[in-house]
């Protein structure tokens, strides 16, 4: 089933690559180039999922995640990051992210995580 996903990343290359993967998986994509734009689009639109970069200029991904969860506690959010530290993983899990995927985003990994999220599960082990 086609879902609408908001891809948030301050890197235009990363957004293009992620868009390509998400569209190949059969979903519709909207993009935001930073946290402020993401929150504006989120407030005005309906998204089945937000795929959010952790390290962005201006507003850190964790702050964006927290604000999204204030607006809609049930909103599924997946964090995309190259930061594999346990503390980062614990922070985003505690803030309410459904999952975390490694950057650069890998099609097979994202497909697996999306499948879990659509089933109402998380990828936290």
N, C-alpha and C positions, 0 to 999 in steps of 0.2 A: 504494500500500500504506500502510495506516494505521501511523503511528509514534507513539511516546510521547516527548513533549518536555517538559523541565523549563524553565519560564520563570522567570528570577530577576531581580527588579527591586524596589527599595525604594519605588517609586511605584505605588500601587494603581491609579491611572488607566492608567499605562503597561502594567501587567500585564493589566488588563481589555482594553485595545485590542489588545495582542499576542495574548492568548488568542483573541479574536474572529478575528483574521487566521489564526492557526495552525489553529483549528477549521474555518474556511472552506476552508482548504487540505486538509482531510480528516484531520487528526491529533488525537491525544488530548493533553491538556495537564494538567500538574501545575504548581503555582506555589510559589515561595518568595519571602518578603518581604525577605530579606537573605542575606548570605553564609553565616552560621552555619546558618541554616535550610536553605539550599541544600545545604551539605555533609552535613548530617544526612540529608536526603531522598535525596541521591545515594548515600550509604553504605548506606541501607536498601532502595533501589529499583533498578530496571533502566530506564534511559532510552536511547533511540536517539540523543538529541541534547540538549545543554544550550544554551539561548539566554540569555546572561548580560549583564546591564547592567554597564557599566564603572564608573560613579560611583555608589557606594552608601554610605549611612551605615554605620559600623561596620567593615566589611571591604571594601576596594577590590576591584573585579572581577578585576584582574590576580592578586591573591593567591588568590582563589577558583579561578581558572583553574589556577594552579600546583598547588594542593592537589588539584583534580580530576585533573589529569594525573599526580600522584603515585599516586593511588588506581587510576587506569586510564589508562595512556598512550595507549590507542587511542580513548578517548572523544571523539567529535566535539563541539566547542564552537564556537558562533558568538557573537562579541562584538557587542552592540548599544550604540552610543554616538553622541552628538552631537559628540564630539571628533574632528575630522578631521585633526589634526596628524600629520605623517609619523612623528614619534617614537613616538606612541601606536600607530600601525599597526605599526611595526617591533617594538615591545615585545610586543604580543599575538601577532604572527606568530611571534616567537622563542619565546614561552612555549607555543606549540603549538596556538593557535586555528586552526580550519579556515577561518574567514572572519570578516569584520567587516561589519556592516550599519549604515546610518545610522539614527539616531532622529530623529523618530518612525519606527517600523518601517513600511515600505511593503510592501503585499501582493505586488506584482509583483517587487520586488527580493528579498524574502524567498523567494518561490517559486523564483526563478532560483538563488539561493544554495543553498537546500535541495536542489534538483535536482543541483547540482554535488557537494554533500557526500554525497548518497545514492549517487552514482557513484564515491565515493572520491577525488574531486578537491577542490581548494581554490580559493578565489576570489582568491588572491594573484597579482597580475600583476607 
